[in-house]
Structures are given as structure tokens and as C-alpha cells.
Amino acid sequence: MNISVKKSFLYSCIIALFLISCKKEIEKINDTLKDTSSSTSETPAVKQDSIKKDSVVMKESVPPTMQETGFYNAFILPKDKKMRDSIYSEFSKKYSERERYAILALNRLDSKNKWNADTLVVPAKIDTTLMSYSPFPMQMDVLSGVKKFVIFSYPIQAYGVYSNGSLVKWGPTSMGKKAAQTTRGLTFANWKKKLSTSTVSSEWKLPYNFNIFNTGGIGWHQYDLPGYPASHSCLRLLMKDAQWLYGYADTWVLNPGGATTKAKGTAVMVFGDYKWGGRKPWRKLLNDPNSNNISVEEMSKLIEPNIEKILKEQANREKVVDSMKMAKAQIEQMPENPKTLAP
């Protein structure tokens, strides 16, 4: 009898231990399920790390749209057309029309050629006037006596406009390609025409054309900005910039009949060399936001040897224009049908 009781007690203990073990295992499974379900709303630190590691693999098929680097960011554009269209759709949602215009301008592009780059340089804070990103000095004392001055930089494919030494505007340009480079040096604005036809091809229409080298037929005007020097010596501009400069700069003044020049127009300077085949200058902004900046010292060195001539031509133009105004006023004061006395 004692033996049977002992056996029964032993069996009861074994069953009890088995049930406790099963209960613990079930609790462990339930805890795991809870953790899994909660991870959909809260991602633990361990999970975040695993996502970061996995994202490196994901970039191979879906490239990142933006890489944060600081003052300027890189907007990555994939090669695949469908993906590019998708990325540009996001680009259009993220930025307003004016902001997109400014971003493309910084990359020396117009809307027609927006996909000519695999990476767009995008400011962390967008100034649609572009003045916050000017590569030109805001003030040039050497130009304080010059009413109007336009300068084109070959190295960074940009132009700047100064009025009495203060920078009033700057923007992108596409200058002469390697085989047909734009003439460097000091020149003066000549004639202008709202719509010209290129002498290279009659199919090329040039809105707001302003000639600066008459013998070579070189001037600034609106035309494609593909993100690199591509013109046949002319200085291409965005339409808005071409319109603005068309109204800003002064033309030459010719003698009656147009045979000779009585006065020159606005002073214009083209300088520097482009690094053909090298990294596009504006891409360097991703590493150094000041990489495209032209110093006051460099600008002064360019302008000082020419300042006497610039001021001389400016004074002459003012004199000629004033004399023409006086002559016109005298003609307007004369009677239309003056009476004459009989001899």
C-alpha cells in the first residue's frame, strides 16, 4: 500500500513539473508574439540599426532622392527614365515652381535641359533671388564710379551685374564651347534686337539679343542652358535674365548714317578659363559652399587696369547723350511752319 502511494505521488510530481514547463514555454511564445506586434508601431533600437544596414542594399535598386551634406544637398537622379520621371515628380512636389527655377539655375540648367545632370546641387535653404549664393562679391569699391558694369566668368559659367559698385544681379550662363570659345577681355555693349536669327543657322532664333563683339557677331541672348559651355561663342542666358539685361544695359550711340561710333555702351568683361573635362564647378559646392566664390582681390585685379577706360567711355557717353537731348529739345521748341519775311 505504501509503495502504490509513493508511485502515485511520484507520477503526480512528474505531471506537475511537465505542466509548469509547458506553461512557461507558452508564456515565452506569447511574449514573442507581443514583441512582434508592437514592432509595427514602435521600432526598437536594434530594429533601427538593422534597417540602416538593409538600406544600403536598397539603394542599388531605388537610389536616394536626397543626400544631406550641409549648406548644399545632392538631389540624386537615376539613369532609368521611368525612375527619373518618378524622382522629378517628387522634386516637383517638394519645391515650388520658383524654387525649382532657382535650383536649376544654380546647376546652369533651364527646364528643357533639367535631366542633363545626374545630380542637382540644392541649397538647404532656398533663396529664389539667388543672391544668397552669389559667387561674386556684393560690393566692389573699384566700381563705385561706374554706373553699369556686366561681368562674365568662364570658370564658373556665371554673370554678375554691378551698379556703382553694388552687385544687383547674377545668374547662370552657357558660354562658348571648347572649339568656339567666347572672346575674353573688356568690351562694350553695342546694338540690341528683341529677336535675332543666328548667322550659324537660320533655324536658331535668339530672343533679346545684345551684341558685345560686333565684328564676331557675339552677344548675350536667351538660348538652351545644358549645364556646360555649349554655345558658338555667344553668352546664353535664361529668358528672364536675357529680358532683364536687355532693358538694363545701354547701347552704343552712332553718328548719323551709322558709319562711326560716337559713344560706347555699357562696359562688359569676359574673363577666365573653364576646366574642360573636369568636375563641374557648382558640384564642388557640396564639399565647400565657398568653392565658386570670386574674391574682391581677384575682381579688383581684373578691373583696375581697365577702370580708367571704363570711366572715360562712360563720361563721353553721358556728354553725347546730353548734347543729343539738348538738340532734340531745341527742335521740339521750333514752330512747325516758321514764317519768313519777303525780301
Residue pairs with C-beta under 8 A, 6 or more apart in sequence:
39 47
43 51
62 83
63 76
63 78
63 83
63 87
64 76
65 75
65 76
65 87
65 90
65 91
66 73
66 74
66 75
66 76
66 122
67 73
67 74
67 76
68 124
69 286
69 287
70 124
70 289
71 123
71 124
71 285
71 289
72 121
72 122
72 123
72 124
72 285
72 286
72 289
73 121
73 122
73 123
73 124
73 286
74 119
74 120
74 121
74 122
74 286
75 91
75 103
75 119
75 120
75 121
75 122
76 87
76 118
76 119
77 84
77 87
77 88
77 115
77 117
77 118
77 119
77 120
78 84
78 87
79 118
84 115
88 114
88 115
91 100
92 100
95 103
95 126
98 128
99 126
99 128
100 111
101 111
101 128
102 126
102 127
102 128
102 130
103 120
103 121
103 122
103 123
103 126
104 110
104 111
104 114
104 120
105 130
105 171
105 172
105 238
106 121
106 122
106 123
106 130
106 133
106 172
106 282
106 285
107 117
107 120
107 121
107 172
107 227
107 282
108 157
108 158
108 172
108 173
108 174
108 225
108 226
108 227
108 228
108 280
108 282
109 116
109 117
109 172
109 225
109 226
109 227
110 224
110 225
110 238
112 224
113 224
113 225
113 226
113 227
116 226
116 227
117 227
119 283
121 282
121 283
121 285
121 286
123 132
123 133
125 132
127 133
130 170
130 171
131 167
131 170
134 160
134 167
134 170
135 153
135 156
135 158
135 160
135 170
135 292
135 293
135 294
136 151
136 153
136 158
136 160
136 167
136 170
136 294
136 299
137 167
137 294
137 295
137 296
137 299
138 166
138 167
139 165
139 166
139 167
139 296
140 162
140 165
140 167
140 296
140 299
140 300
140 303
141 165
142 165
142 299
142 300
142 303
142 304
142 307
143 149
143 162
143 164
143 165
143 303
143 307
144 164
144 165
145 164
145 165
145 311
146 162
146 164
146 165
146 267
146 307
146 310
146 311
146 314
147 163
147 164
147 314
148 161
148 162
148 163
148 248
148 249
148 250
148 266
148 267
149 161
149 162
149 163
149 266
149 267
149 268
149 269
149 310
150 159
150 160
150 161
150 162
150 189
150 245
150 249
150 266
150 267
150 268
150 269
151 159
151 160
151 161
151 162
151 268
151 269
151 270
151 271
151 299
151 302
152 158
152 159
152 173
152 175
152 182
152 235
152 268
152 269
152 270
152 271
153 159
153 160
153 271
153 272
153 294
154 175
154 181
154 182
154 184
154 229
154 270
154 271
154 272
154 273
154 274
155 272
155 273
155 274
155 275
155 281
156 281
156 282
156 292
156 294
157 172
157 173
157 174
157 175
157 228
157 229
157 274
157 281
158 170
158 171
158 172
158 173
158 292
159 170
159 171
159 172
159 173
159 220
159 235
159 237
159 241
160 167
160 169
160 170
161 167
161 168
161 169
161 170
161 245
161 248
162 168
169 241
169 244
171 237
171 238
171 241
172 225
172 237
172 238
172 241
173 220
173 225
173 235
173 236
173 237
174 223
174 224
174 225
174 226
174 227
174 228
174 229
174 230
174 231
174 235
174 236
175 181
175 182
175 229
175 231
175 234
175 235
175 236
175 270
175 274
176 182
176 229
176 231
176 232
176 233
176 234
177 229
177 230
177 231
177 232
178 229
178 274
178 276
180 231
180 232
180 233
181 229
181 233
182 218
182 231
182 233
182 234
182 235
182 270
183 213
183 216
183 218
183 233
183 270
184 270
184 271
184 272
185 269
185 270
185 271
186 267
186 268
186 269
186 306
186 309
186 310
187 212
187 213
187 267
187 268
187 269
187 270
188 212
188 252
188 264
188 265
188 266
188 267
188 268
188 313
189 210
189 211
189 212
189 249
189 250
189 251
189 252
189 264
189 265
189 266
189 267
189 268
190 210
190 211
190 212
190 214
190 219
190 251
190 252
190 265
191 210
191 211
191 214
191 251
191 252
192 208
192 209
192 210
192 211
192 219
192 246
192 249
192 251
193 209
194 207
194 208
194 209
194 246
195 205
195 206
195 207
195 208
195 209
196 205
196 206
196 209
196 221
197 204
197 205
197 206
198 204
198 205
198 206
198 232
199 217
200 232
204 223
206 221
206 222
206 223
206 234
207 221
207 222
207 239
207 242
208 221
208 222
208 237
208 239
208 242
208 243
208 245
208 246
209 219
209 220
209 221
210 219
210 220
210 221
210 245
210 246
210 249
211 217
211 218
211 219
212 218
212 219
212 220
212 235
212 268
213 219
216 233
217 233
218 233
218 234
218 235
219 234
219 235
220 234
220 235
220 236
220 237
220 242
220 245
221 234
221 235
221 236
221 237
221 242
222 236
222 237
222 238
222 239
222 241
222 242
222 243
223 231
223 234
223 236
223 237
224 230
224 236
225 236
225 237
225 238
227 280
228 280
229 274
230 236
235 270
237 245
248 266
249 265
249 266
249 268
250 265
250 266
250 317
251 265
252 261
252 262
252 263
252 264
252 265
253 261
253 262
253 263
253 317
253 320
253 321
253 324
254 260
254 261
254 262
255 261
255 262
262 320
263 313
263 316
263 317
263 319
263 320
263 321
264 313
264 316
264 317
265 317
267 306
267 310
267 313
267 314
269 302
269 303
269 306
271 302
275 281
281 291
281 292
282 292
284 291
284 292
285 291
285 292
303 310
